[in-house]
Structures are given as C-alpha cells and as structure tokens.
C-alpha cells in the first residue's frame, strides 16, 4: 500500500501503478440509484472524511457530475474554511456552488449511490457514462456526452491540447 498525499489515504496497489482516472465506462444505475465504480478508481475506506465530492458542472447546454476524489475534496474544504463568515458575497457564491453538490462513498462492492437531485439536474436516469479526466472523473448521460464531444473537430482538440503542452 502507498499513502496518497498528505491526507494519508491508502490506495490499492493497482491504483498506485495507475493513479489517474482514465478511460470511459458505460454503466447502468440500479433501482437504488447505485452504480459500480471501476476497481482501479476506488479508495480504501470510502466513508467519512474519505468521501468523494460530486458537483454539477455545466458545459453549455449539457450538465454532468464532476467527482473529486477524497484528497481533492479535502483541499477544497480547506479553501472553503478560509472564507470569512462576514463576506456575504463569497458565502453566496459558495452557496450557489455547493447547492448542486453531494458527497458519497463506496460500499464493499464498489458501488456509489448518487443523490436523486443531482442525477435529475444532470439528466441521468438509467444509463451513465463514467469518464476519467486524470485527477477527477465525470458522470454523464451517455447521449449528452457523445453530443458534447462531437462539438469540436480533431484539429481544434489538437490545437487546445498543444496549448496545454500535451
């Protein structure tokens, strides 16, 4: 086992080798709104402070759910804790940001249960696409993801990736 960053979260040996969220997985929500996370994306002890943070994200007309792993969620909590309670504008911005968020952990079978409200806002009802984004992953309605990905040309993608130094 290896420790993940300063938060001391244990990762499986499989994740140690491949610690990026990568790939795309098509899944189906069960009747309790649960979906199984790929084994290499899971943390050991996914509860309490080791929970994932899911935030609704908007890409034009499409919504998805951005999922932060426990260490990134802890970093966000640290930043949020520095917002003065007397700064109403920042507190309002935070309230608007967090109103479309939820936390969750994995059960022993690697399933997560997603909040009905966030699923509805992302227009996800049964089929889901789990998409690795390196340090995070996203949960999409598969049809919306395909449409969104199709909005750019390969040339535009290459140009943008070159700007990023990739």
N, C-alpha and C positions, 0 to 999 in steps of 0.2 A: 504494500500500500504506500501511497505517496500523499503528502499533505498538499492541499490546494491553497496557495497563497497564505496570507497572514491569518485567515479565519480558521485554519485548521480543519477544514472539511476533508474527509477521506474520500478518495476516488478509487474506483476499481482499477486493477492493473490494465484492463482493456482501455479504460479512459486515459490512463497515464500515457499510453502509446499514441492514442488519437484523442487529444483533449479538445478538439474543435468540433462544434456541431456542424456536420456536413451531410449532404445527401438530402433526398426527398423521400418521404414515406406516405403512402396513401393508407388511411385507416378508416374505421367506422366507429362512431360513438355507440356505446351500448345503451340500454334503456335507462341507465342511471347517469348518463352524460359522461361516461368514463371512456378514456382512450389509453392504450398502452404506449408508453414512451419506449423508443429503441433502447436496448440494454446499454449500449455504449454512451447514451446521453444521460443516464441516471447517476445520481449521487447516492451514496450510502446514507441512511438515516434521514430521509426526506420528510422531516416534520419540524415543527417549532421554528427555531431560527434558521434551519436548513431548508426552508420552503422556497419554492420558485415564486417569482412575481410576474403576473401576466398583466399587460397593459394594452388596451385597444389602440391600434395605430390606424391612421387614415392615409391612404395613398390615392389621392384624387377621389374617384367615386367608389373605391374599394376599401374595405376595412379588413384588417387581420388582427391577430393577437400576438404581440411580441412577448416572448417569455425570457426573462432574465434568470440565470442560474443563481443559487443562493449567495455566492460571493459577490456578484454584481448587485444583487438586491440589497445586500448589507452595505455596500458602498453608497448606493442611492439613499438608504435610510440615514447614513451618516451625514450626507449632504443636506438632506431634508431637516435633520435635527438642528442644523445651524441657522435655519430661517427664524428670525426673531418673531415672537408671537405678536409683537406690536406692529409688524409690517403687514398691513391688511392686503395690499396689492399682491405681494408674494404669496401670502396664505391663500388668497382667492385663486391665483394661478395654480397653486399646488392642489387646491380642492378640485378644480376643473380637470387637472391632470389625473388625479387619483380616483375620481368618481367612476372612471371607466377601467378600474383595475381590480384584481383579486389575487389572493395567494393560494397556493396549493402545494401538496407534497405527493409523493408516490406511495402506493401501498406495496405490499410484499410481492405482488405480481407485476409491479412496474406500471400500474395504471394511475392516471390522474383523473380527478373529477373536476370538470370545468363549471364555473358559475353560469347559470341559465341566462342572466342578463348580458354578460359579455359575449356569450355564444350568439344570442339574438342580435346584438349590435354588429357582430362580425358576419351575420347572415349564414351561420353554420347550424345545420340541423342534424345531419346524419353522417355524411362523408366529410373527412377532414384530410388536409394535406399538412404534414409536419415538414417544415423546410429549414434545414440547417443554414445559419448565417454566420458561421465561425464562432463568435463569442456568445451568441444568442440563438434561439430558434423561433420560428413563427408558425402559427397555426392559422390555416386558411380554409375557406370554402374552395375546393379544388378548381371549380369552374372559374371563380373570380381570379384565382392565382394565374391560371392559364391566360385569361384575357389581359391581365395586368402585365405579365411577362411579354406578351405579344405586342405591347405598345411601343417597343423600341426595336430598332434594327440591329443586326450584329455589328455593323460599323459604329453605331452610337455606343453600344456596350463596350467595344474595344477602346474607343476614344476615352470614355469615362474611366475604365479600368487603368488605362495608361496614365491618366491624371492622378490616379491614386498610387501610382508606382507599382502596379501589379502586372 
